[in-house]
């Protein structure tokens, strides 16, 4: 039996070329000696050995031969090598067009494909129809395994071969289905499992970022050094402004493995931006990338270079994909959502948890703090929601929720009319529903009372040099606020200060009473105390007191559950945690998993 050389020569072949991922074989006078249909075929053991060894290097073999398909199938099966070949193209038709179709079907760049054929006319025709294709004659076969282009990488389990066999079967069935591609996709039973804990799969994530091209939309590469790449990606993923997921795709043909990645940064002043959006070509044609982009609610995506599909322009309704979340056994079908509606209210940190519900809930509504015209309107403040709810209880449905002159006078503070019509005031009918509430950011926002109506509004002015209480005094000029804004505040508002405990409790009760049957409320508490890495205890008194008020009020509401972030931190995370309400992204994901388990129960 032939054996593979233990060392490979360090010299490159004269043909040069980039690493080969697929070898396409001619058969007569190439894979074997002689011509099969003329009865003179002689088996070449070195060709068989090359095919089987390449498969263990992750390099796939296909066939493009002018031959009788039935006879070829019989010979390859008898020799036990039929299953090492994918996408066999065996007919008497010209090879050029068939090679073009074959390479399109395997979804590889021609530059990463090697075509071996003894006939110079066939090789010339191949390069004419497939520009960039690497070609060689039959004399390369004995030296194939020593060619630096075919080093590949260790794949002793032949996982890449299995994946291409899967693609082969799928392509055959899709061709048989004819032009009704979407009907075929619906019949394929496509399930996408989203794994949000990327730490155990960093190397695969790095591979998708650095090695994919045709479906890599941002092309933001990581360092080639593996240690540096892992460190850089791990640091990015730990940020609370980051949401990320690896996509594992399966259908009735098999498991395609992790073949998609997204990384989003969400900031109040930048919106949601895709930093990474990359997919393996093995899922090309399934619509996965379009489905995900739509499911992520079309965040900002700056496409770099050429990609094979345009998710920005693709408006198809992708209704053939089911989604599951990593770590959960249950598959969630968009047609039968377990959670119909999610309302998320709170500071910017709440984006980190509401993101996950966007994958599984029928509808997600977000009411977060934002930035407008240099101001930071705190639309999520409980004082606003409580006033809107109280106003709507006393007014005709559809009437303005709060006085028009109050809303108008809040405009220079960054507020717009829509900010005073919280969905908490009129809960939608969809059930089961989840409310996600956080009041942590309210610690930083004093209230001002409108002189004309008595309504309250939280005011946060970025980069203020003095306490907000001094904005209405004679030394306000040193505050750093715009003179026009100071003048407007003086003319229309009085400083109220931070709400007393009784007001906080009243606002919270008003909000919770609005949640009707079928609504489960989860309150994300503040991280008010802990111990640092040097063993020193720390406490945030204001946040600690607010937590106590929330616990006291919610004790009378059985549908409310309090979530303490520290309960969802590892020991190392808790030791390093000194922030009040910004945590590692996995802390939010664990809270999401807990809520999903509660809703399932």
C-alpha positions, 0 to 999 in steps of 0.5 A: 500500500502506498504511504504519504510522504512524512515531509513535504518539499519546501519548493512551490510548483512552477504553476504557483497558485493559491491553496487548493480546496477542491480537486476536479478529476478527469477520469480516462487517462488521468484518474485511471490509465486507458479509456473505460468505454473502450475496455482498456481501463487500468486502475491507478493506486496512487490516484486513489491514495491521493483522493482519500488522503486529500479528504483527510486534509480537508480537500475535496474531490469532484469529477468532470468526465466525458464518460458513461455515468452508469459504468463510472458509478459501478467502477467507483463503487466496486473500488470503494471510493465513490463516496470520496467524490462530490458533484460528479459531472459525467456525460458526453457534453462539453466540459467548459460549461459543466465545470462552470456549473460545478464550481458554482454549485460547490460555492468556491472561488475558481482560484481555489480549485484545481482541474486535472485533465490529460487533454490540453483542449479540455484544459484550455476550454476549462480556463476559458469558461472558468477564468482563474481556474488552476489546471494541470495535466495527468503527470501531477498525480504522483506528486499531488500530495507533495504539492504545497498548494494541497497541504490543507489542514488536518481533518481526520474525521473528514468533516469537510467531505461530509459537509460537501456530501450534504451540499451534493444531496441538497443540490440534487434535490433542489435541481429536481424541484425545478424553479420553485426554489422557495417551495424547496426551501420550505420543505427542507426544514431549515433550523438555525441555532444561535449560540450567544456564548462564543467563548467555547467557539472563538477559533471558529468565530475567528475563522469566519472573520478571517477566512470567509470572503464571498459572504463576508460583508464588513471584512474587518479582519482580526490579527493572524496570530491566533493568541492575539486574535482570541484576545482581541475578540474576547475583549470586544465580546465582553463589552456591554454594548456588544451583542453577538451570535454564532449560527449553526444551520441544520436541515433534513439533509444534515448539519452544516455546523457553525457557518454564520457570525454577527457582532453588533455594537449598540450605543445611544448616540450611534444606533446599532452597527454591524461590526461583523457579518460573515457566513460560510458559502456552504449555506449560500442560497438558503436565505440565511443571511437575509433572514438574520439581517431582517431578524436583527431589524436591519442595523447599519451595515457598511458593506466592504468589497464584493459579496454574493448576496445583497441583504440591503436590497433583498426584501423577500419574506424568509418564512422557511427558517426556524430558530433555536437559542443555544443551550435551549432544546426547544425550537421556536417557530416564528409562526407559534411564538412562545412570547408574543410581545416584549416591552423593554424600558430602561437605560442603554444597558437594557439593549443588551438583554432585549436583543436576545428577545428579538430572536424569539418573540413576536414583537419587541418594543424598546423605550430607552434613553437616547440622544437628540440634538445634543440632549439626552431625553430620558424617555424611559423614566418612570415619572413620564410613564406614570404621568402618561398612564394617569392622564390616559385614565382620565381622558378620551382614548386617542386624546393627547396623553399630556398637555400640548404646551408641556410637550412643546416646552420639553422639545428644547430638552430633546423630547418629541411628542412620541416620547409621551405615549408609552406603550406601558400606558395602553398594553397591547393585547398580545399574550403571553407578554414580558415586561423588562424594566430597569430604573437604574439610570433614574439615579442620575436624572433630577426632575424639573416641574413645568410651571404651566401645568405642574408636569414633571420631566427628567433633565439630563444635560451632557457634560454639565459642569455644575449640579443641575440644581444650579442651572436656574441660579445666577451662576448658571453661566459656568455650568457649560450649558447653552445660554438659550437652554438655560433661559428656556429652563428659567422661563418654563420650569422649576427645579424639583430635584431627585424624587423622594422615596414615596414618589418613586414607590407611587410611580412604580405602583402605577406602572405595575398596575398597568400590566394586565393578565398574561404579562410577566414583569421582570425588573433588572435591579442595580448592582449596588454593592460588592467586593473588589479584586483587593477584597474591599467592599463597596456600596452605592447608597442611592442605588441600594435605597432604590433597590429596597423601595423596588423590593418593597413595592413589588412584594405585592405583585405576584407577576413580578420577579426581581433579577439581581445581576450578581446572581448571573455572574461567575465568581471571576466576573463578580470579583471584577465587577465594580460598575453599577449597571453595565455588565459583561454581555453574558450576564444579560444572556443568562438573565434572558435564559432565566426568563425564557425558562420561567415563561416556558414553565 
